[in-house]
Amino acid sequence: MESISLLLGEALSPYQVTLTPSGLQGECRVTLKNATGVVVVDREFNRAQLTDKRSLTDVVDGLHRDVLIAEGRLEPCVIAALRNAAQGKQLASRN
């Protein structure tokens, strides 16, 4: 987990990344803080998402998007489009 934490820290710089175990099913909590120590994003992921290279890339992309949303740097129409795309993926994966 140490190497994953370092990779996340490098990919999500300048945010301080904390990776902690949480849950009985192997979940991990990823917390991003800004330079002043304020939590910007706090999300939980399955450990498998952090150990698979492709899934880890998706996690980093999602965290980047979450930071942009949390800091108000995405237009509302872009947020709506991202939500619709995510919703479409969920429906497709259920079929």
Residue pairs with C-beta under 8 A, 6 or more apart in sequence:
1 19
1 21
1 28
1 50
4 19
4 50
4 51
4 56
5 17
5 18
5 19
7 56
8 17
8 19
8 30
8 59
8 60
8 63
9 16
9 17
11 60
12 32
12 60
12 63
12 64
12 67
14 34
14 35
15 32
15 33
15 34
15 40
15 41
15 67
16 32
16 33
16 34
16 37
17 30
17 31
17 32
18 29
18 30
18 31
18 33
19 28
19 29
19 30
19 50
20 28
20 29
20 31
21 27
21 28
21 29
22 28
22 29
22 44
23 44
25 46
26 46
26 47
26 48
27 44
27 45
27 46
27 47
28 44
28 45
28 46
28 47
28 50
29 42
29 43
29 44
29 45
30 41
30 42
30 43
30 44
30 45
30 59
30 63
31 39
31 41
31 42
32 39
32 40
32 41
32 42
32 63
32 67
33 39
33 40
34 40
40 67
40 70
40 71
41 63
41 66
41 67
41 70
43 62
43 63
43 66
45 59
48 55
49 55
49 56
49 58
49 59
50 56
50 59
65 74
65 82
68 74
69 79
74 82
